[in-house]
Amino acid sequence: MTTEKIDNISVTTQANVYFDGKCVSHGITFPDGTKKSVGVVLPSTLTFKTGAPEIMECVAGACEYKLAGTDAWLTSAPGEKFSIPGNSSFDIRVAEAYHYICHFG
C-alpha cells in the first residue's frame, strides 16, 4: 500500500538539495523522535551513500536501483520498497519524477 499522507509530524521547511537540484527532500520528525525524509528525484542517474541503513519507499513514479556490490538493476514502483545497508551506496536511475519516503534505520 502506498503512503499518501503522514499526520502529526514536524517538517523541516528548508529543503535538502542534492546533485544540482536533481534530488530535493524535506526532513520529517515523528512525535517519538523517528526521523525520515520525503522527497523527489528528477530524471537522472545518481549515486547515493548511506550512513545508517535506509529503506526507500516509492510513493509515485518509479526508479531502477542497483545496490553496491551488485550488477543487477531492479525496479521500484509505487507501494514498493527497497533496503540499503548502512555505510554503503546505491545507484538510482529515474526516467520520470520518483517520489519517495526515506526511512532511516
N, C-alpha and C positions, 0 to 999 in steps of 0.2 A: 504494500500500500504506500502511496506517495504522500509525504508530509506536505500539507498545503498551508498550514498556519501553526504558529507557535505562540502560545499565550504565556502571560506572566513572566516576561524576561526583561532584562535591561539590554539596551543596544548601544554599542559604541558608534557615535554618529560620524566620526571621521573614518573614511574608508581606508582599507589596506589596499594599495595599488601596486601590483607586481607586473613585471615584464612589459614595461611601457604601456600599461593600461589594458593589456590582454587578459588580465585576471584582476577582478575587483571584489573585495569581500568586506563584510562588517562583522565584528566580534559580538557575540551574544553571551549573556551570563544568566543562568537559571537561579532561582531562589536558593538552591542547595550549593551554589558555587560552581557547578559544572559549566565549563566554557565550550563553545562551539563557534563556528563561523558559517555565515551564509553568504554565497557569492555567485559569480558568473565568470566563466572562462569564454572568451570570444574566439572565433576561428583562428587556430594556430596549432603549433606543436611545441610543447614546453616540457621542461624537466623540473620537478619539484623535489626538494629534500625534506625529510621528516626528522624531527627530534623525537617526539613521543609517537607512539603508534596512532594511526588515523584510520577512520572509516569515512569514505566518500559516498554520500547518498545522492543519487541523481533525482532531482525533482522536476526537471523539464529539459528537453533537448536530449542529447546523447554524447558519448565520448568513446574513444578507444583508449585503452591504457595498457602499459607494459611495466611490470614490476622489475626492479633492479635484479640482475642476475638471470632474467628470463628472456626468451626470444619471441614469445607469443604475444600478439596484440589481442586483447579481449575487449568486448563491448559492454558498456553500462548504459542502460536506458531508464526512463522514469520508473521509480519504485524499486530500482536495483541498487545494491551497494557493493563496494569492494574495499578490502582492507590492505593497509600498507604497514609493514613493521616499523618500529622506531629506529632511528639512526640509519635510515635507508633512503631510497628515492624511487620515483616512478616517472615515466614519460606519459604524457597525455596528448592525444590528437583530437581536435574538435573541428567539425565542419560547419556547425551552426551553434549558436549560443548554448552552452552547457550550464544549467543552473544546479547548484549543489548546496548541501549542508555538510560541513566537515565536522565529524565527531572526534574529539581528541581523547586518547585513552591513556 
